[in-house]
Amino acid sequence: AYSSWVKARENDDFASFAPSLQQCFDLAKEIAALQRTDENISLYSQMLDEFEMGMAASRIDELFGQVQEALVPLLGKVKSSPHKPDLSPLFPNAECGQETAEEGKGGFPINAQKELSRTLVTSLGYDPCHGRIDTSVHPFTMSFSPMDVRITSRFTTSEWLQGLMGTIHEGGHAMYEQSLGDSDTSLDTALSMGVHESQSLFWERHIGKGKGFWKFAGGMARDAFANANNNGEAVEGFEKYTDEDLYKAVNGVKFDNLIRVDADELTYPLHVILRYNIERDVVEGTLKVEDIPRRWKDDMKSLLDVDVPNDTKGALQDIHWSMMAIGYFPTYLLGAMMAAQLYHYCQLEIPDLEERIERGEFTAVKEWLRRKVHMHGKRYKSLDELLEGEVGEKLNAEYFIRYLQDKYGELYQVA
């Protein structure tokens, strides 16, 4: 199926991939039917259990429904706002309101980006003495043991945010792995995909994209880019950007973006919900595989108000289904929701958290996560059970919704 997907994607030909994709769904359903111990468990819930144990489809329906109901109108207000952040700090010579790297003319030296990323991720708590930081086509984390956890990121001269946030994201995954126990048993492994994603997104979004962080990191970014690039020339004008300018720019919304992996934190949840709804309906028999492209385009329009020009940038963009990873997509959003909930409780227990972040003091945050999440490994049976045991309640969508409403309401001056 993978080779069929690659060829179909290159040729923008979903119809040629449909038979292979149908086989993937059929085989996944057969496996789920054999794995489930209770026929009252839906096949899709069984598939979800492979990636997020204990999180049934009915529970996700409820959580994602709340997120969708809140974010679709919020996105509409934000898109209509005349008060959009200036994105020129991200793209050299871009004008206010430009939203894609292609609109910039380039100029951020790779070596400066790498050094800035290394400095910041180690400041957060990633231990390079027990790992490595390298570059790759797509960022990833590889753990051989808590004593050897390696991360990669990718960089481009046309903009600098992707490389930095990729490094912080993978650093979050790595700090989880570096803080697990050393018993060499399955108890001291990560609990689930959603929990793992919560750790990367906690650091990337709630720390790395927060106001306090840019009061700490803004000067480092100006020093990195306003000095010399690979040709001995400074990135012209970068020194003029304030900490507030950088904070606003890194949180700008990409309204016309088609691609999930390039989405900002406000639109990303809706990309995940779209995929969740489609794969659930295919498994449950209410959507035919050959009708996925039409459904994809309809949902992109209704959820994100974006027109999809072709299937390469639509239903063929992700590798997951060709690898039979059906039930994987929801873990991305479950992780984002858990990260927001954890940050809420972290603030309650560390009242001066924002001031610590501004000073670049992250030890208390990392230790809090170690006590609440990392040290427990797989000793809890599910994400919900972990949260209930450590912060007093199961996964609650309200923290995530309120976080986005407050943040983007302020950024775009909408109520």
TIKE-241546 format. One record per residue (C-alpha): x, y negated, z. Coordinates in Angstrom, 2 decimals, padded with zeros to 5 digits. Layout:
GUMAR | x | y | z
GUMAR | X | Y | Z
...
***
This chain:
GUMAR | x | y | z
GUMAR | 000.00 | 000.00 | 000.00
GUMAR | 002.86 | -002.37 | 000.74
GUMAR | 004.30 | -002.25 | -002.79
GUMAR | 000.80 | -002.64 | -004.21
GUMAR | 000.28 | -005.71 | -002.01
GUMAR | 003.60 | -007.25 | -003.09
GUMAR | 002.77 | -006.83 | -006.76
GUMAR | -000.81 | -008.08 | -006.34
GUMAR | 000.43 | -011.13 | -004.44
GUMAR | 002.97 | -011.94 | -007.15
GUMAR | 000.29 | -011.65 | -009.85
GUMAR | -002.59 | -013.18 | -007.89
GUMAR | -004.55 | -009.98 | -008.53
GUMAR | -006.55 | -008.85 | -005.51
GUMAR | -008.52 | -006.35 | -007.61
GUMAR | -005.36 | -004.30 | -008.24
GUMAR | -004.71 | -004.13 | -004.48
GUMAR | -008.30 | -003.33 | -003.47
GUMAR | -008.09 | 000.49 | -003.93
GUMAR | -004.94 | 000.70 | -001.78
GUMAR | -006.47 | -001.60 | 000.82
GUMAR | -009.60 | 000.54 | 000.91
GUMAR | -007.42 | 003.56 | 001.65
GUMAR | -005.74 | 001.65 | 004.48
GUMAR | -009.06 | 000.83 | 006.10
GUMAR | -010.38 | 004.37 | 005.56
GUMAR | -007.28 | 005.96 | 007.08
GUMAR | -007.30 | 003.51 | 010.01
GUMAR | -010.91 | 004.46 | 010.70
GUMAR | -010.07 | 008.17 | 010.61
GUMAR | -007.22 | 007.69 | 013.06
GUMAR | -009.38 | 005.58 | 015.38
GUMAR | -012.12 | 008.21 | 015.34
GUMAR | -009.63 | 010.87 | 016.40
GUMAR | -008.09 | 008.68 | 019.10
GUMAR | -011.20 | 007.49 | 020.88
GUMAR | -012.37 | 009.52 | 023.84
GUMAR | -015.90 | 008.10 | 023.89
GUMAR | -018.09 | 007.78 | 020.79
GUMAR | -019.74 | 004.76 | 022.36
GUMAR | -016.48 | 002.89 | 021.74
GUMAR | -016.65 | 001.25 | 018.32
GUMAR | -013.99 | 002.16 | 015.77
GUMAR | -012.80 | -001.42 | 015.64
GUMAR | -012.49 | -001.60 | 019.43
GUMAR | -010.33 | 001.51 | 019.26
GUMAR | -008.15 | -000.15 | 016.62
GUMAR | -007.84 | -003.25 | 018.80
GUMAR | -006.71 | -001.06 | 021.67
GUMAR | -003.55 | -000.18 | 019.75
GUMAR | -002.40 | -003.80 | 020.06
GUMAR | -004.40 | -005.22 | 022.97
GUMAR | -005.49 | -002.45 | 025.31
GUMAR | -008.69 | -002.99 | 027.22
GUMAR | -009.94 | -005.81 | 024.98
GUMAR | -013.07 | -004.58 | 023.20
GUMAR | -014.49 | -006.22 | 020.10
GUMAR | -017.55 | -007.40 | 022.04
GUMAR | -015.29 | -009.28 | 024.48
GUMAR | -013.32 | -010.89 | 021.65
GUMAR | -016.56 | -011.81 | 019.86
GUMAR | -017.56 | -013.79 | 022.94
GUMAR | -014.19 | -015.50 | 023.42
GUMAR | -013.63 | -016.34 | 019.77
GUMAR | -017.20 | -017.52 | 019.41
GUMAR | -016.60 | -020.10 | 022.14
GUMAR | -013.39 | -021.28 | 020.47
GUMAR | -014.99 | -021.55 | 017.04
GUMAR | -017.99 | -023.44 | 018.38
GUMAR | -015.71 | -026.02 | 019.99
GUMAR | -012.94 | -026.36 | 017.40
GUMAR | -014.89 | -026.70 | 014.14
GUMAR | -016.56 | -029.98 | 015.19
GUMAR | -013.36 | -031.18 | 016.88
GUMAR | -011.40 | -030.61 | 013.66
GUMAR | -014.04 | -032.54 | 011.73
GUMAR | -013.70 | -035.53 | 014.07
GUMAR | -009.91 | -035.41 | 013.95
GUMAR | -009.91 | -035.20 | 010.16
GUMAR | -012.20 | -038.23 | 009.89
GUMAR | -010.20 | -040.32 | 012.35
GUMAR | -008.37 | -043.36 | 010.96
GUMAR | -005.86 | -043.02 | 013.81
GUMAR | -003.53 | -040.36 | 012.42
GUMAR | 000.02 | -039.95 | 013.76
GUMAR | 002.91 | -041.16 | 011.64
GUMAR | 004.65 | -038.04 | 010.34
GUMAR | 007.68 | -039.81 | 008.88
GUMAR | 009.97 | -038.62 | 011.72
GUMAR | 009.59 | -035.10 | 010.30
GUMAR | 010.28 | -035.92 | 006.64
GUMAR | 012.90 | -038.43 | 005.46
GUMAR | 011.32 | -041.26 | 003.48
GUMAR | 007.80 | -039.89 | 003.98
GUMAR | 005.12 | -042.49 | 004.48
GUMAR | 002.63 | -042.64 | 007.34
GUMAR | 000.05 | -039.89 | 006.97
GUMAR | 002.04 | -037.57 | 004.70
GUMAR | 001.52 | -034.03 | 005.89
GUMAR | 003.80 | -031.58 | 004.09
GUMAR | 007.52 | -031.03 | 003.93
GUMAR | 007.39 | -031.14 | 000.15
GUMAR | 006.53 | -034.83 | 000.33
GUMAR | 009.81 | -035.63 | 002.05
GUMAR | 013.12 | -035.91 | 000.19
GUMAR | 015.31 | -033.88 | 002.49
GUMAR | 018.34 | -034.76 | 004.52
GUMAR | 018.39 | -032.97 | 007.90
GUMAR | 021.72 | -031.11 | 008.16
GUMAR | 021.37 | -027.43 | 009.00
GUMAR | 024.30 | -027.38 | 011.43
GUMAR | 022.81 | -030.25 | 013.43
GUMAR | 019.47 | -028.43 | 013.58
GUMAR | 021.11 | -025.21 | 014.74
GUMAR | 023.05 | -026.97 | 017.48
GUMAR | 020.00 | -028.90 | 018.68
GUMAR | 017.91 | -025.72 | 018.71
GUMAR | 020.59 | -023.79 | 020.63
GUMAR | 020.98 | -026.58 | 023.18
GUMAR | 017.26 | -026.85 | 023.83
GUMAR | 016.39 | -023.14 | 023.95
GUMAR | 019.21 | -022.47 | 026.40
GUMAR | 018.06 | -025.44 | 028.48
GUMAR | 014.65 | -023.80 | 028.71
GUMAR | 016.16 | -020.62 | 030.10
GUMAR | 017.16 | -018.29 | 027.27
GUMAR | 020.43 | -016.60 | 028.24
GUMAR | 022.76 | -016.36 | 025.20
GUMAR | 025.29 | -014.42 | 027.30
GUMAR | 022.81 | -011.54 | 027.09
GUMAR | 021.84 | -012.00 | 023.46
GUMAR | 022.54 | -013.89 | 020.25
GUMAR | 021.01 | -016.75 | 018.27
GUMAR | 021.16 | -016.29 | 014.50
GUMAR | 019.32 | -017.27 | 011.31
GUMAR | 017.02 | -015.11 | 009.16
GUMAR | 014.39 | -015.42 | 006.44
GUMAR | 011.64 | -015.16 | 009.06
GUMAR | 012.18 | -015.80 | 012.80
GUMAR | 012.07 | -012.75 | 015.06
GUMAR | 013.16 | -011.39 | 018.44
GUMAR | 014.90 | -008.04 | 018.90
GUMAR | 015.38 | -006.50 | 022.32
GUMAR | 017.70 | -003.58 | 022.96
GUMAR | 017.42 | -004.01 | 026.74
GUMAR | 017.04 | -006.94 | 029.16
GUMAR | 020.80 | -007.31 | 028.84
GUMAR | 020.73 | -007.71 | 025.04
GUMAR | 017.87 | -009.73 | 023.56
GUMAR | 018.55 | -011.45 | 020.23
GUMAR | 016.60 | -014.20 | 018.47
GUMAR | 016.64 | -015.74 | 015.02
GUMAR | 015.12 | -018.79 | 013.37
GUMAR | 015.10 | -020.37 | 009.92
GUMAR | 016.04 | -023.88 | 008.84
GUMAR | 015.55 | -026.19 | 005.87
GUMAR | 017.05 | -029.60 | 005.15
GUMAR | 013.64 | -030.98 | 004.12
GUMAR | 012.36 | -031.07 | 007.72
GUMAR | 013.54 | -030.07 | 011.20
GUMAR | 010.46 | -029.06 | 013.18
GUMAR | 010.10 | -025.53 | 011.76
GUMAR | 013.57 | -024.48 | 012.85
GUMAR | 013.34 | -025.96 | 016.33
GUMAR | 009.87 | -024.65 | 017.12
GUMAR | 010.75 | -021.26 | 015.66
GUMAR | 013.74 | -021.08 | 018.00
GUMAR | 011.69 | -022.09 | 021.05
GUMAR | 008.92 | -019.65 | 020.09
GUMAR | 011.33 | -016.75 | 019.78
GUMAR | 013.09 | -017.94 | 022.93
GUMAR | 009.80 | -017.50 | 024.78
GUMAR | 009.53 | -013.92 | 023.57
GUMAR | 013.15 | -013.33 | 024.52
GUMAR | 012.87 | -014.76 | 028.04
GUMAR | 010.02 | -012.31 | 028.66
GUMAR | 012.19 | -009.43 | 027.51
GUMAR | 015.22 | -010.65 | 029.49
GUMAR | 013.12 | -010.82 | 032.67
GUMAR | 011.60 | -007.33 | 032.50
GUMAR | 012.73 | -004.72 | 035.00
GUMAR | 015.62 | -002.38 | 034.26
GUMAR | 014.09 | 000.95 | 035.25
GUMAR | 014.33 | 002.33 | 031.69
GUMAR | 010.70 | 003.45 | 031.94
GUMAR | 007.62 | 002.29 | 030.06
GUMAR | 006.51 | 000.46 | 033.21
GUMAR | 009.20 | -002.11 | 032.53
GUMAR | 008.12 | -002.95 | 029.00
GUMAR | 005.89 | -005.74 | 027.73
GUMAR | 002.21 | -005.25 | 028.57
GUMAR | 000.68 | -006.06 | 025.17
GUMAR | 001.01 | -008.07 | 021.98
GUMAR | -001.27 | -010.79 | 023.34
GUMAR | 000.69 | -011.13 | 026.56
GUMAR | 003.93 | -011.30 | 024.57
GUMAR | 002.49 | -014.01 | 022.34
GUMAR | 001.35 | -015.96 | 025.40
GUMAR | 004.96 | -016.25 | 026.52
GUMAR | 006.23 | -017.57 | 023.19
GUMAR | 003.34 | -020.02 | 022.89
GUMAR | 003.64 | -021.19 | 026.49
GUMAR | 007.13 | -022.44 | 025.75
GUMAR | 006.56 | -023.57 | 022.17
GUMAR | 003.28 | -025.45 | 022.63
GUMAR | 002.78 | -026.33 | 026.26
GUMAR | 006.44 | -027.18 | 026.84
GUMAR | 008.03 | -027.82 | 023.43
GUMAR | 005.15 | -029.84 | 022.01
GUMAR | 004.37 | -031.69 | 025.23
GUMAR | 004.96 | -035.36 | 026.02
GUMAR | 007.31 | -034.61 | 028.87
GUMAR | 009.52 | -032.44 | 026.70
GUMAR | 010.06 | -035.20 | 024.18
GUMAR | 011.03 | -037.61 | 026.92
GUMAR | 013.74 | -035.04 | 027.68
GUMAR | 014.61 | -033.99 | 024.12
GUMAR | 014.03 | -037.19 | 022.16
GUMAR | 017.47 | -038.58 | 022.82
GUMAR | 019.08 | -035.27 | 021.83
GUMAR | 017.18 | -035.27 | 018.53
GUMAR | 018.20 | -038.85 | 017.79
GUMAR | 021.83 | -038.04 | 018.58
GUMAR | 021.70 | -034.95 | 016.35
GUMAR | 020.21 | -036.61 | 013.29
GUMAR | 021.26 | -040.25 | 013.53
GUMAR | 024.94 | -039.36 | 013.59
GUMAR | 026.57 | -037.57 | 010.67
GUMAR | 025.09 | -034.97 | 008.33
GUMAR | 027.02 | -032.42 | 006.27
GUMAR | 028.01 | -035.12 | 003.78
GUMAR | 029.20 | -037.47 | 006.50
GUMAR | 026.09 | -039.63 | 006.30
GUMAR | 023.52 | -040.31 | 009.01
GUMAR | 019.85 | -039.42 | 008.54
GUMAR | 018.83 | -042.95 | 007.67
GUMAR | 016.55 | -044.67 | 010.15
GUMAR | 016.07 | -041.70 | 012.49
GUMAR | 017.45 | -043.60 | 015.46
GUMAR | 014.44 | -045.94 | 015.38
GUMAR | 011.97 | -043.21 | 016.40
GUMAR | 010.94 | -043.32 | 020.04
GUMAR | 010.14 | -040.33 | 022.23
GUMAR | 006.45 | -041.14 | 021.73
GUMAR | 006.91 | -041.25 | 017.93
GUMAR | 008.48 | -037.80 | 017.98
GUMAR | 005.79 | -036.37 | 020.25
GUMAR | 003.03 | -037.61 | 017.95
GUMAR | 004.76 | -036.39 | 014.79
GUMAR | 005.38 | -032.84 | 016.03
GUMAR | 001.68 | -032.55 | 016.88
GUMAR | 000.26 | -033.80 | 013.59
GUMAR | -002.53 | -031.72 | 012.02
GUMAR | -002.08 | -030.19 | 008.53
GUMAR | -005.62 | -030.62 | 007.26
GUMAR | -005.20 | -029.08 | 003.79
GUMAR | -002.94 | -026.20 | 004.77
GUMAR | -003.91 | -022.80 | 003.35
GUMAR | -001.29 | -020.62 | 005.03
GUMAR | -001.68 | -019.19 | 008.53
GUMAR | 002.01 | -019.14 | 009.42
GUMAR | 002.33 | -022.84 | 008.50
GUMAR | -000.73 | -023.94 | 010.48
GUMAR | -000.64 | -026.36 | 013.41
GUMAR | -002.02 | -025.42 | 016.82
GUMAR | -005.45 | -027.01 | 016.22
GUMAR | -006.21 | -025.22 | 012.94
GUMAR | -004.34 | -021.96 | 013.64
GUMAR | -007.09 | -020.46 | 015.83
GUMAR | -009.57 | -020.75 | 012.98
GUMAR | -007.19 | -018.94 | 010.62
GUMAR | -007.08 | -016.07 | 013.12
GUMAR | -010.86 | -016.03 | 013.64
GUMAR | -011.38 | -015.81 | 009.89
GUMAR | -009.18 | -012.70 | 009.65
GUMAR | -010.71 | -011.15 | 012.75
GUMAR | -014.24 | -011.53 | 011.42
GUMAR | -013.31 | -010.10 | 008.02
GUMAR | -011.49 | -007.00 | 009.25
GUMAR | -014.15 | -006.29 | 011.87
GUMAR | -016.90 | -006.48 | 009.25
GUMAR | -015.00 | -004.22 | 006.84
GUMAR | -014.51 | -001.60 | 009.57
GUMAR | -018.16 | -001.85 | 010.61
GUMAR | -019.30 | -001.47 | 006.99
GUMAR | -020.98 | -004.85 | 006.56
GUMAR | -018.34 | -006.17 | 004.14
GUMAR | -016.89 | -004.38 | 001.12
GUMAR | -013.16 | -004.56 | 000.51
GUMAR | -013.69 | -005.94 | -003.00
GUMAR | -015.70 | -008.81 | -001.52
GUMAR | -012.94 | -009.97 | 000.85
GUMAR | -011.67 | -012.77 | -001.48
GUMAR | -015.13 | -014.33 | -001.78
GUMAR | -015.69 | -014.11 | 001.95
GUMAR | -012.22 | -015.56 | 002.57
GUMAR | -012.92 | -018.61 | 000.44
GUMAR | -016.35 | -019.13 | 001.98
GUMAR | -014.99 | -018.96 | 005.52
GUMAR | -012.01 | -021.23 | 004.80
GUMAR | -014.49 | -023.82 | 003.60
GUMAR | -016.91 | -023.46 | 006.50
GUMAR | -014.27 | -023.23 | 009.24
GUMAR | -011.50 | -025.50 | 007.95
GUMAR | -013.11 | -027.44 | 005.10
GUMAR | -010.35 | -026.21 | 002.77
GUMAR | -010.81 | -024.98 | -000.81
GUMAR | -008.73 | -021.88 | -001.63
GUMAR | -007.40 | -022.06 | -005.22
GUMAR | -006.33 | -018.43 | -005.58
GUMAR | -005.97 | -015.15 | -003.71
GUMAR | -002.19 | -015.40 | -003.35
GUMAR | -002.80 | -018.33 | -001.02
GUMAR | -005.91 | -016.67 | 000.33
GUMAR | -006.68 | -013.03 | 001.04
GUMAR | -003.28 | -011.78 | -000.19
GUMAR | -001.07 | -014.03 | 001.95
GUMAR | -000.57 | -011.68 | 004.95
GUMAR | 001.26 | -008.36 | 005.07
GUMAR | -000.69 | -006.91 | 008.01
GUMAR | -003.49 | -004.98 | 006.31
GUMAR | -001.09 | -003.34 | 003.84
GUMAR | 000.78 | -001.99 | 006.89
GUMAR | -002.47 | -000.76 | 008.47
GUMAR | -002.07 | -003.28 | 011.31
GUMAR | -005.84 | -003.67 | 011.58
GUMAR | -006.66 | -005.24 | 014.92
GUMAR | -003.35 | -007.10 | 015.18
GUMAR | -004.52 | -010.59 | 014.15
GUMAR | -006.63 | -011.26 | 017.28
GUMAR | -003.57 | -010.94 | 019.52
GUMAR | -002.21 | -014.23 | 018.18
GUMAR | -005.22 | -016.18 | 019.45
GUMAR | -005.57 | -014.17 | 022.65
GUMAR | -001.96 | -015.10 | 023.38
GUMAR | -002.64 | -018.79 | 022.73
GUMAR | -005.62 | -018.70 | 025.08
GUMAR | -003.64 | -016.94 | 027.79
GUMAR | -000.80 | -019.46 | 027.47
GUMAR | -003.20 | -022.35 | 028.11
GUMAR | -004.66 | -020.59 | 031.15
GUMAR | -001.22 | -019.84 | 032.56
GUMAR | -000.11 | -023.43 | 032.07
GUMAR | -003.18 | -024.67 | 033.94
GUMAR | -002.35 | -022.52 | 036.95
GUMAR | 001.36 | -023.30 | 036.70
GUMAR | 000.52 | -026.99 | 037.03
GUMAR | -001.56 | -026.28 | 040.12
GUMAR | 001.33 | -024.47 | 041.82
GUMAR | 004.02 | -026.91 | 040.62
GUMAR | 002.35 | -030.32 | 041.07
GUMAR | 005.35 | -032.25 | 039.70
GUMAR | 005.68 | -029.99 | 036.67
GUMAR | 005.52 | -032.81 | 034.09
GUMAR | 008.19 | -034.82 | 035.91
GUMAR | 010.43 | -031.74 | 036.04
GUMAR | 009.99 | -031.22 | 032.30
GUMAR | 010.91 | -034.86 | 031.62
GUMAR | 014.13 | -034.30 | 033.56
GUMAR | 014.88 | -031.07 | 031.73
GUMAR | 014.37 | -028.92 | 034.82
GUMAR | 012.78 | -025.65 | 033.71
GUMAR | 013.99 | -023.17 | 036.32
GUMAR | 010.81 | -023.36 | 038.41
GUMAR | 008.61 | -022.77 | 035.35
GUMAR | 010.61 | -019.76 | 034.23
GUMAR | 010.55 | -018.33 | 037.76
GUMAR | 006.78 | -018.86 | 037.98
GUMAR | 006.31 | -016.91 | 034.73
GUMAR | 008.64 | -014.20 | 035.99
GUMAR | 006.54 | -013.75 | 039.14
GUMAR | 003.18 | -013.95 | 037.41
GUMAR | 003.90 | -012.04 | 034.19
GUMAR | 007.40 | -010.75 | 033.47
GUMAR | 008.17 | -008.69 | 036.56
GUMAR | 004.96 | -006.69 | 036.25
GUMAR | 005.77 | -005.11 | 032.89
GUMAR | 003.02 | -002.57 | 032.21
GUMAR | 001.89 | -002.19 | 035.82
GUMAR | -001.45 | -003.76 | 034.94
GUMAR | -003.75 | -002.00 | 032.48
GUMAR | -004.74 | -005.01 | 030.39
GUMAR | -004.29 | -008.72 | 029.77
GUMAR | -007.54 | -009.38 | 031.65
GUMAR | -006.41 | -007.30 | 034.64
GUMAR | -003.06 | -009.09 | 034.77
GUMAR | -004.69 | -012.53 | 034.77
GUMAR | -007.27 | -011.50 | 037.34
GUMAR | -004.58 | -010.11 | 039.61
GUMAR | -002.14 | -013.01 | 039.29
GUMAR | -004.25 | -016.17 | 038.82
GUMAR | -007.65 | -014.97 | 040.05
GUMAR | -009.73 | -014.72 | 036.86
GUMAR | -009.86 | -012.91 | 033.54
GUMAR | -009.07 | -014.62 | 030.25
GUMAR | -011.18 | -017.77 | 030.06
GUMAR | -011.51 | -019.68 | 026.78
GUMAR | -012.31 | -022.95 | 028.53
GUMAR | -008.69 | -023.72 | 029.40
GUMAR | -007.61 | -023.40 | 025.77
GUMAR | -010.55 | -025.40 | 024.47
GUMAR | -010.07 | -028.18 | 027.02
GUMAR | -006.34 | -028.33 | 026.28
GUMAR | -006.95 | -028.88 | 022.57
GUMAR | -009.82 | -031.31 | 023.11
GUMAR | -007.80 | -033.43 | 025.51
GUMAR | -004.60 | -033.39 | 023.48
GUMAR | -006.03 | -034.06 | 020.03
GUMAR | -008.73 | -036.34 | 021.36
GUMAR | -005.96 | -038.59 | 022.67
GUMAR | -003.68 | -038.22 | 019.64
GUMAR | -006.41 | -039.02 | 017.10
GUMAR | -008.47 | -041.27 | 019.41
GUMAR | -011.68 | -039.27 | 019.14
GUMAR | -014.14 | -038.37 | 021.88
***
